């Protein structure tokens, strides 16, 4: 298994409530986040979404799909969402939200290991491409969310 750690920062001139609502509602990601091919609800969570599990398939800038499940572990409204990923990727994702002077900042920390054999075999050589690919997908998300909020 090969491990990866990524940090992404997004900033929007929109109220935190609007930004939060779009990111929290992962079922709608395919409508605005290029690269998200599908989101399937596997298990309902509680009223805050804790315990919910979704299976998400992503198509990257590189010609492959990756599918994994995400379980919501923790939610602090307008502050953070923590998930556990398992399947073709395993690890942890943490969305952090802050609002200051009419600007909403979003920090996403993604620490995962890959379970796809071909990715692990190629990791020593392909690691820079996988990192670039992750950045492209996150940029697509930022662009799509910016357009959705406009």
ABEGO torsion letter per residue (X at the ends): XBBBBBBBBBBBBBBAAAAAAAAABAAAAAAABBGBABBBBABBBBAAGBGBBBBBBBBBABBBBBBBBBBBABBBBGABBBBBBBEABBEBBBBBBBBBGGBBBBBBBBBBBBABAAAAAAAAAAAAAAAAAAAAAAAAAAAAAAAAAX
